[in-house]
Amino acid sequence: MYVLDSDVIIDVAHDAPRARAVMKTIGEAPAATTSVSMHEILVGVPERLTNIYDAMLRGMQIISHDENAARHGAKIQQALKNAPLSSTDAMIAGICLAQDATLVSFDKSFRRVKGLRLIEL
């Protein structure tokens, strides 16, 4: 399963050039995102674009941050104390590890998460 990070979803919604690379990479595979990424998007979306993002998110599986993901995320943050990862990024990575999913992101900080399958474009 491919899990799209918020930065990828934003670029896809705006049909940004690097979004085409995302679509080429995941092909026809169903796209999912995390409840954390959904939160990040909804907090930052301008009101005039709310309908676009709502429609996009409704078409995706939203994976929640549950107990298993919380345990993975906590371990990630503990392991990266010397080079901290934001709490939201640790939660997103934790969800992906708990779901055995591949994260698709433009964020280079995810490279430091041991065991995370990452497609960084």
ABEGO torsion letter per residue (X at the ends): XBBBBAAAAAAAAAGBAAAAAAAAAAEABBBBBBAAAAAAAAAABBAAAAAAAAAAAAABBBBBBBAAAAAAAAAAAAAAAABBBBAAAAAAAAAAAAAGBBBBBABAAAAABBGBBBBBX
